Amino acid sequence: MQLKHFKYAFLLILFVTLLSSPLPAEERNNLTIDFAERFRFVSWDNPITLDSSIEDSTTFTRNRTSLGLKWEFSKKAEIYFKSTNEFRIYFNPDKDFNIHEIFIDNLYLKIKNFLNLPLTLTLGRQNVFLGEGFVVLDGSTYDGSRSAYFDAIRADIDLKNIGKFSMFRLFAQRTDELFPILNDKKQRMNENDIRGYGLYYQGSINSNNFDLYYINKKTDIHDNNSWSLSVSTLGTKLSFRLKENLNLTTEGAIQNGSIHNEGIRTFGGHFHLDGNLNKRALKKVIIGGIYLSGNNPGDGVLRGWHPPFSKWPKWSESYIYTLINEGGIANWSNISLIYISFKTRLFRKGYLNTTFNILGAPEKDLTPDFPGGTGKSRGILVINRLNFVVSKNLSGHLVWEHFKPGNFYFSGAENYNWLRFEFMYKTETRRK
């Protein structure tokens, strides 16, 4: 189904489901209003080009306002609506002020114990976060953290002593053509229209968590659908308790598919060993690693890892911009990484997370322009993140990231700095 036809089918299914859904005998009429205001100050010098002679230094604020309304019209059914606006004020480069779009961020119907089965149906615009977000989290890469929704149909089956099965059909558009937008700016959401489906299982083995998933993703490369990208991802995640206060998590996946007439065969995975120390100052130490396969120019098959629905700053807020000239923003591919992270308590409700990352590339990239290097060392990335709580409704963070390029990049590639400060205010009011 083409996405331009999906718009009408989606609205029709939503309308029919609303009318035909059987309501449980015990009715409820709860109304919850939630409000969130997020202020961010962001500044960086040259993470995109690693060249200070090119003017790409940027300083701006991101101001996001969200208003949500949840109506629980029975014990087992609810409708949720959320509208969001995010505007930016630029200091460098200088740009005219624009209030930008007011759009529908969430709009879904959720029915629990559908047909008296251990089945929950969720239909509509919704956020979908599975596992640690390695394969499914963000449905709108190009708008940053403004939104993360999918237009989706999801069914969750929770079987006691067996596990939880999640089946879903996801749609993510290039620009939002499904719902009306105030002050429409044709915000780019993704490089192309995307659709996919999958099955995600969450269970346990001897008290250790176990996930297993299959995800299929298709992307229309051209408007005339003359050729497309199709990738299937099969993976698993295991979480073990090795001993008290020591846990190991591993996740790995293989991919098969094609783009035009070229085959795709990739592997991606990560692990982290978490030690909870609970000392007065040092609270946690994490040692981890990442491996995302890369393309070998001499191979007839494309072996570069393709993030299914997970082009987001999972491992770094800044390095996703350095990846722009390799394949697109947050296109995590051809990356190996070893890191160690320390969580330290600085004050009563303030914690500093410091992470040292050594980045590499499984395959050399001999592109003459960018990256332009001859080696496999991407460089060293240091991340400092201070999270703090001011009150019940107000929290914030301060992030500073510093990157020193290796020989994967052109000779003379320069360090960059990236800074972000945030205040987040959230409140919720419930009425019966």
N, C-alpha and C positions, 0 to 999 in steps of 0.2 A: 504494500500500500504506500503510495507517495504521500509525503507529509502534507501537501496542499489539500489532499482528500481526507487525511486524518483529522483535520480541524473539525470538519462537520460530523464525522463518525464519532469522535471523542465527545463532543457536546451532546449528540444524540444518545449515546450510551449513558452518560452522566444523568441526563434528564429521565430516561426510561428507568434507570436504577433507583432514582429518587422516588419515582411514582410507584414502583413495584416492590420495593423493599418491604418485607413484612416487619412490622414493629412489634417488639415484645409487649406482653400484657402490662408490665409495670412501666409506666411512663415516667419520664424525668424532664425537667425543664430548667436545666442549669445553663447559665451564660457566663463565659469567662472572657474578659478583655485583657489583652496583654499589650504592653508598649515597650519599645526599645529604642534608645538613642545612642548611636555610636559616633564618637569623634576620633579621628586619626590625623596625626601629623606625620608625613612621610618625606624623607629626603634621601637622595642617593647621588653619587657622582658619575661613575662610568661602568655599571655592571653589564650593560648591553654590548658595548664595543671593546671594553678593556683598554680604551685609548682616550686619554684625557684631552688630546688635541681635537677630538670630535665633541661638539657641544651636545651632550645628552644628559647633563646634570639636571636633576628635577627636584623641586620642592613644592609640596601641595598639601592640602587637607582633604580628607574624605569624610563626609558628613552623611550618615545613613540613619533614616528614621523609618521605623516599622510599627504598624498598628494591626493587631490581630484580634479576631473574634471567633470563639469556639462555642457552638451551640450543641449541647448534649440533650437531644430531644427524646431520648430513652436511655435505659441503662446500657444498651448495647449499640447505640448508634450516635454519631456526631458528625457535624459539618464544621470545617475550619476554613476561615478566610483570613488572609494577611495581605496587606498592601504595603509597598516599600518605595522609598525614594532615596537616592544617593546623589549628591552633587559634590563637586570639587571646587576648591578655590586655589588657583595656581599662583605661586610667587615666582617660580622659574621653571620653564619659560612663561612669559606673561601671556595669559589668555583671558578673553572676556568671560565674565561670570555667566553661568547657565544653570538654572534650577534642575535641568535634565528631566528624566521621565518619572512619572508615578505609575507603577505597574502592579499587576497582581502577582504576588510572590508565592502564595499558596492558595489553593482552593480545592478541597477534596472532601469526599464523603467516606467515612470509615464505619464499617459494620462489623461488630464482634459476634462470635458464635453464630455465624450465618447459617441458616437452616438447622439451628441447634447442633451444629458441628463445631469442633475445635478449630474453626476457620475464621480468620479476620480478613475482610476485603477492604482495600483502600483504592479509591478511584479518583483521579484528578491530579492537579498540580501539587506535587509533594516533594520533600527532600528524602533522598534514599541514601543511607549510610550503612555499609555492610562491612563487618570485620573491622580492620584498622584503616579502611579506605584505600587499600592497595589496588583494588580493582574497581570499586564503585563508591563514588562520593559526590562528584561535582558534575552537574549537567550543563554548566555555562562557563567555559574556560575563559572566554574573552572579556567578560565583564568583571573580572577579579573576584573579590569577596562580596560584591553587591548582592548576589544571589547564588543559589546552588541547586535550584529545583530541576525536576524532571516532570514532564507530562507523562503519567504512568498509570498502569493498572497493576496492582500488586495483591497477591494472596499469600497469607501466612498461615501455615498449618502447624499447630503446636501439639505434638503427641507426647504424652507423659511417658517417661522412661525411654523414649526413643530419640527425641530431639525436635527441632523446629525446622520446617521446610518453608522457604520463601521463593515463590514463583513470581516473575515480573516481566512486564513488557514496557520498555522505556523509549521515550521520544525526546530528542533535544534539537531545537531548531537553530538555524543560522541567525535569524532574527525572529522575534516573537510575533507570530501571525495568528495566534490562537485567541487571545483575549484583547479587549480594548486597552489602549495606553493613553494616558494624559500627557500632552507635550511630547508626542512620539518623535524620537530622534533616530529611529532605526538602529538602536544599539546592537552591535555585533555580539552575539552570544557564543557562537562556535564558528569554526572555519567553514563547515558545511552542515547540512542537515544530517542528523544521526538517528538511527533507530537500533534497538537491540532487545534481546530477551535473555532470560537466564533462570537458573535454579541454584539456590544457595542453601546449604544445610549447615545447621549448628547443633552440635551434640557434645557428648563427653565419653571418654574412655578411662575407666578407673579414676574418676574425679579429675581428669585432665581434659581441657577443652579441645574440641576437634571440629574444624570447618572443612567443608568440601563444596566446590562450586564449578559450574559451567556457565559461561557467558558468551553470547554471540553478538557481535557489533557489525553494523553495516553503515557505510558513509557514501553518499552520493558525491562524487568528485566534481562532476559537471552538472549544470542545470538540465541538460538533455539526457542525463543518466547513461551517457555513452560508455562509461566505465566506472567501476566503484571499488571501494575497499571493503573486504569482508574478512573478519578475524574472529576465530573462536578461541576462548581461553579456558583451560582446565587446570584447576589448582586446588591446593589444600593449605590449611593453617593449623598448626599444633601448638598448644600452650601447656608446658609442663611445670609442675612444682618440684624442683630438684631437692630442695630442703626448705626448712622454715626461712622465710624472707629471701628466698632465691628462686627466681622463675625464669624459664627459657621459653621464648616464642620463636617459631620458625614458620615461614610461609614461602611457597614456591609454586610457580605455574608455568605451563608450556602453552605456546600459541601456534595455531595453524591457520592458514588462510591464503588470500591472494589479493593483489592489487593489479588490475589490468591483466596482463599475461604473466606476471611474476609471482612465484610462490613465496609464502611467508612462513618461517619456522624460527621461533624465538624461545628464550627462557628468561624468566625474571624471578627474583626471590630476595628475601631479607631475613635477618634474625636479630634478636636483641636479648641480652642476658641482664635481668633486672635484680639488683641487690638492694633490699630495703634495710638501711642501717639504723635508722631511728635514733641517731646521735643528736646531741643538743643542736649542733650546727649542720653537719653533713647528714642529709636525710636519705639520699639514694644515689647509687652509682649504676650507670647503664653502659654496657659494652655491646656494640652492634655492628652489623655489616649489611651491605646491599650489593646485589649483582643484577644488572640489567643488560642483556646481550646487545652487541652492536653489529653493524653490517661489515662484512669483509668484501672489499671491492673485487676480489678474484672469485667470489662465490656466485653461483647462478641463482641463489635463493636469498631473499631479504631476511636477515637475522637480527635486525634491530628491534628491541622490545617496543611494543606499542601499548601505552597505557589505555585500557579499555574505556572506562569512564572515571579516570583518576588523574587528570591533568590539573593538579592543585599543589600548593607548596607543602607537601608532606614532610620533606627533609630540610627545606630551607625556604625562607620567604624571599630571599634575594636572588639565589642561583637560578630560579626559574626564568629570570630575565636574561641571564647569560646564555640560556638554552634557546633563545628566540632565533638566533641566526644558524642554529643547527637543525631545526625542524619545527620550531614554534614554541610559544611560551608554555612552560611546564611540561614540555615533551620529554619526560624522563626516559632516556634511552642511551645505550652505550656508556653506562656508568658503573663503576665499582667504587665502593666507599667503605671505609672502616672508621668508626667513631667511638669516642668515650665521652660520657655526659655525667656531670655532677649536679645534683640538686642540693642547694644550701639554703637554710633558713636564715634570713638576714634580720627580720623582725617578726613580731607576732603573726601578722598576716601577709608577710612578704617573702617570696622565695625566688632565688636566683638559679637559673638553669644555664650552665656553661657547657658547651659542646665543642670538642675538637674533632674536625673531620679531615681525613686524608682521602682525596678524590683521585680516581684513576679512570681509564677508559679501556675496556676489553679489546677494542680495536682502534688502530691508528686512523685518524681522519686527515688525509693529505689534501683537503680542499685548500687552494692557494690563498683565498681571501680570509675566511674565518671557519674554523679555529686557526688554521694556518701553521700549526706546529708539526713536528716530526716524531714526537714521543707519545707516551701513554699516561703521563702524569698530568692530571687536570689541575692539581694544586692543593692548597690548604685553606680550609674555611673554618673560621672561629665564630661561634654564635653565642651571644649572651642575651638571655631573656629574663627580665624581672617581672614576675606576676605579683600583683598586690590587690588587697581588698580594702576598700575604704569604709563601706557600710553594707548592710543587707542588700541594697539595690545598686550600689556603685562599686565597680572594680576597674582595673586597668592593667596595662603592661608597658614595658619599655624594651625594645629589641634593638640590638646593635650587631651587625654582621660584617665581618672583614674577610676578604678573599685575596689570596696571593696566588696568581696563576703559575702553572707548571709548563713543561715543554710540549704539552698537548696544544698549547696556544702559540701564536706567532712570536717571534723574537721581539722583545720590548713590550709585551703585554703587561699592563699596569695593574696594580692592586685597586680594589674598590672598597668603598664603605657604604653601608645601607643602614638607615635609622628609621625607627617607627615608634611613636608614642600614641597610646590609646586610653580613652576613658569610655566605659560602657555602663549605661544606666538601663536597668530593667525593672519593670513592675508588672504586677498581675492583680486583677480584681475579679472576684467571683461572686455572682449573684444568682439567687434561686427565684 
